[in-house]
Amino acid sequence: MSAPQDLAIAELTRVLAALNVTATLHVGHVGDEGDGFRWSVAGDVVTVEGDGPRGALFGAYDFLESLGVLWPVPGREVLPTTATLTDSLGAGAPALLGRCMIIGTVALLPVLDDWVTWCARNKINTIFFHTSPPGSGAIGAIPHEDWLGARDQAIALLRERDLVFELGGHGLTHLLPRDRFAQTPEAFRMVKGERRNDSNFCSSSPIAIAALREGSRALFEANPDVDVFHVWPDDAGSWCHCPECEQVTPSEQSMRAVIAVAETLADVNPNAQLAAISYL
């Protein structure tokens, strides 16, 4: 059996016991993917079938909701005062294929179990951990060092529920180490005729593009469990203004970098995806 299937049985068994309801459980899935589900009650037999493993888990939670069980906030479960089995049918299929929760603060890491559990119970199928690159000091994201301390727990929680794992943030610039500025200033962006080692880089520089490929390869190889990588440039229009880069828009400069990183990801992990931000 799959991990989500095992969890579905465990959750059904636990909650039904708390409600003093006796049932024979049949939980399975017809394929390897899909969030759709069907459930039925016939006498004391409860059958849950998902399109995929995650669908079986979502179907189990949908059936429990039909009994009056609620999960209004992370860490809280509300049980009805009484519950009985009556012959019935239920089914569901998502109108939106992707339903994502973004976790981008270190404050949620101590209660990560509660949040991931709540997401699955409410049929959210994707969790994006918005993190900052090593040593960046970025705000509005989980610091890299804190993420490393929570990573193993996060992966285990997501895999048990077959949730999509997204990771990253504004890390594109950090793929070109700042300490290379003295040796290869031409890789860095130009502003008013001077090269600068802050923010984004020179998208016309083969040295910069090669560094992106090198840095992203290390990132992808270190995180083989990630389904979707977010590797964004810096905000605030901070691109290069050298004569070559001035011939293209900031969006085109960004896409030069995205293409190089995407080609690297396809080589390292062709099953993963790259998420990009559109700058117009």
C-alpha positions in Angstrom: 0.0 0.0 0.0 1.0 3.6 -0.6 1.9 5.9 2.3 -1.2 8.1 1.8 -3.4 5.0 1.7 -1.9 3.9 5.0 -2.5 7.3 6.5 -6.1 7.4 5.2 -6.8 4.1 7.0 -5.1 5.3 10.2 -7.1 8.5 10.2 -10.4 6.8 9.5 -9.7 4.2 12.2 -8.7 6.9 14.8 -11.6 9.2 14.2 -14.3 6.5 13.9 -13.1 5.0 17.2 -13.3 8.4 18.8 -16.9 8.6 17.6 -17.7 5.1 18.8 -18.5 4.0 15.2 -17.7 0.5 14.1 -16.9 0.1 10.4 -15.1 -2.2 8.0 -12.8 -0.1 5.9 -11.8 -0.5 2.2 -9.4 2.1 1.0 -7.5 2.1 -2.3 -6.7 4.0 -5.5 -7.1 3.1 -9.2 -4.0 4.9 -10.5 -0.8 6.6 -9.5 -2.0 10.2 -9.6 -5.0 12.4 -9.3 -6.9 14.1 -6.5 -10.4 12.9 -7.4 -12.2 10.4 -5.2 -15.4 8.4 -4.5 -16.6 7.0 -1.2 -19.6 5.0 -0.2 -21.3 3.6 2.9 -23.3 0.4 2.7 -24.3 -0.9 6.1 -21.1 -0.9 8.2 -18.8 -1.0 5.2 -17.0 2.2 4.2 -15.3 2.2 0.8 -12.9 5.0 -0.3 -11.4 5.0 -3.8 -9.1 7.7 -5.1 -7.8 8.4 -8.6 -4.4 8.3 -7.0 -2.9 7.9 -3.6 -3.5 11.5 -2.6 -7.1 11.2 -3.9 -7.6 8.2 -1.5 -6.5 10.4 1.4 -8.7 13.3 0.3 -11.6 11.0 0.0 -11.1 9.7 3.5 -11.2 13.2 4.8 -14.3 14.1 2.7 -16.1 11.1 4.2 -15.2 12.2 7.7 -16.5 15.7 6.9 -19.8 14.1 5.9 -20.0 12.8 9.5 -19.5 16.4 10.8 -15.8 16.3 11.5 -14.1 19.7 11.0 -10.5 21.0 10.9 -11.1 24.8 11.0 -7.5 25.8 11.8 -4.1 24.0 12.1 -3.9 22.0 15.3 -7.6 21.8 15.9 -10.0 18.9 15.2 -13.8 19.3 15.9 -15.8 16.1 16.4 -19.6 16.0 16.3 -21.4 15.0 19.5 -22.9 11.9 17.8 -22.3 10.1 14.5 -23.9 7.2 12.8 -23.3 5.4 9.5 -26.1 5.6 6.9 -26.0 4.3 3.4 -24.6 7.2 1.3 -22.3 8.1 -1.6 -19.8 10.9 -2.0 -17.4 12.1 -4.7 -15.1 15.0 -5.5 -12.8 16.2 -8.1 -10.8 19.5 -8.0 -11.8 22.4 -10.2 -8.2 23.7 -9.7 -5.5 21.1 -10.2 -3.0 23.0 -8.1 -4.0 24.3 -4.6 -1.0 25.7 -2.8 -0.1 26.8 0.7 3.0 29.1 1.0 5.0 28.7 4.2 7.4 31.6 4.3 8.1 32.4 8.0 10.3 30.7 10.5 7.4 31.1 13.1 5.6 28.1 11.5 8.4 25.6 11.6 7.8 24.5 15.3 4.2 23.7 14.3 5.0 22.4 10.8 3.2 19.1 11.5 0.0 20.9 12.4 0.1 23.0 9.2 0.9 20.2 6.8 -1.7 18.0 8.4 -4.3 20.8 8.1 -3.4 21.3 4.4 -4.0 17.6 3.6 -7.2 17.5 5.6 -8.5 20.5 3.6 -7.4 19.0 0.3 -4.6 21.4 -0.4 -2.2 19.4 -2.5 0.9 21.6 -2.7 3.2 23.3 -0.2 5.7 25.9 -1.2 8.5 26.6 1.3 9.6 30.2 0.5 13.2 30.3 1.6 16.1 32.7 1.4 19.5 31.8 0.0 22.5 31.1 2.3 23.7 34.3 4.0 21.3 36.6 2.1 19.6 38.1 5.2 16.4 38.4 3.1 13.2 39.1 4.9 9.8 37.6 4.1 11.2 34.1 3.8 12.5 31.3 5.9 16.2 31.8 6.5 18.3 29.1 4.8 19.9 27.8 8.1 16.4 27.5 9.7 15.1 25.6 6.7 18.0 23.1 6.8 16.9 22.3 10.4 13.3 21.6 9.3 13.9 20.1 5.9 13.9 16.4 6.8 10.7 16.7 8.8 9.1 18.7 6.0 10.0 16.1 3.4 8.7 13.2 5.5 5.3 15.0 6.2 4.8 15.8 2.5 5.8 12.4 1.2 3.5 10.7 3.7 0.6 12.6 2.1 1.9 12.7 -1.5 1.8 16.5 -1.5 3.7 18.5 -4.1 6.9 20.0 -2.7 7.9 23.4 -3.9 11.1 25.2 -2.7 13.0 28.4 -3.2 12.5 32.1 -3.7 14.8 35.0 -4.7 17.9 32.9 -5.2 18.9 33.4 -8.8 21.4 36.2 -8.0 23.1 34.1 -5.4 24.0 31.5 -8.0 26.8 34.0 -9.1 29.0 34.3 -6.0 29.8 37.9 -5.1 33.4 37.1 -4.3 34.0 36.5 -8.0 33.6 40.3 -8.7 37.3 41.1 -8.4 38.3 38.5 -11.0 35.4 38.7 -13.4 33.6 42.1 -13.0 32.2 41.7 -16.5 29.8 39.0 -15.1 28.1 41.6 -12.9 25.6 44.2 -13.9 26.5 47.7 -15.1 24.9 50.9 -13.9 25.8 54.2 -15.3 29.0 52.8 -16.9 30.3 51.0 -13.8 30.1 47.4 -12.9 28.5 46.6 -9.5 28.4 43.4 -7.5 24.9 43.9 -6.0 21.5 42.5 -7.2 21.2 40.9 -10.6 24.0 40.2 -13.1 25.0 40.9 -16.7 22.7 38.6 -18.7 25.0 39.1 -21.8 28.0 37.7 -20.0 28.9 34.0 -20.9 30.7 34.0 -17.5 27.6 34.9 -15.6 25.4 32.3 -17.5 28.0 29.6 -16.9 28.0 30.5 -13.2 24.2 30.2 -13.1 24.4 26.7 -14.7 27.1 25.7 -12.2 25.3 27.1 -9.1 21.9 25.7 -10.1 23.3 22.3 -10.8 24.6 22.2 -7.2 21.3 23.4 -5.9 19.3 20.7 -7.8 21.7 17.9 -6.9 21.4 18.8 -3.2 17.6 18.7 -3.3 16.5 15.7 -5.3 13.1 15.5 -3.4 11.8 18.9 -4.7 9.1 18.8 -7.3 9.1 22.5 -8.2 12.0 24.9 -7.8 11.5 28.6 -7.5 14.7 30.4 -8.6 13.8 34.1 -8.9 15.9 37.2 -9.7 15.9 40.2 -7.4 13.1 42.7 -7.6 13.1 46.4 -8.2 14.3 46.4 -11.9 17.9 45.9 -10.8 19.2 44.5 -14.1 22.2 45.3 -16.2 22.6 48.4 -18.4 25.7 47.5 -20.3 25.5 48.3 -24.1 24.6 44.6 -24.9 21.9 44.3 -22.2 20.4 47.7 -23.0 19.3 46.2 -26.3 16.8 43.9 -24.5 14.1 44.4 -21.9 14.6 43.4 -18.2 12.0 40.6 -18.9 14.3 39.3 -21.6 17.3 39.5 -19.4 15.5 37.5 -16.8 14.4 34.9 -19.3 18.0 34.4 -20.5 18.8 33.3 -17.0 15.7 31.2 -16.6 16.4 29.3 -19.8 20.0 28.5 -18.6 18.7 27.3 -15.2 15.8 25.3 -16.8 18.2 23.5 -19.1 20.3 22.5 -16.2 17.3 21.2 -14.2 16.2 19.2 -17.2 19.6 17.5 -17.2 19.8 16.9 -13.4 16.2 16.1 -12.6 13.9 15.9 -15.7 10.9 15.1 -13.4 11.1 18.4 -11.6 9.8 21.8 -12.7 11.1 25.3 -12.6 8.8 28.2 -11.5 9.7 31.6 -12.9 8.3 35.1 -12.1 7.2 37.3 -15.0 8.6 40.8 -14.9 7.0 43.1 -17.5 
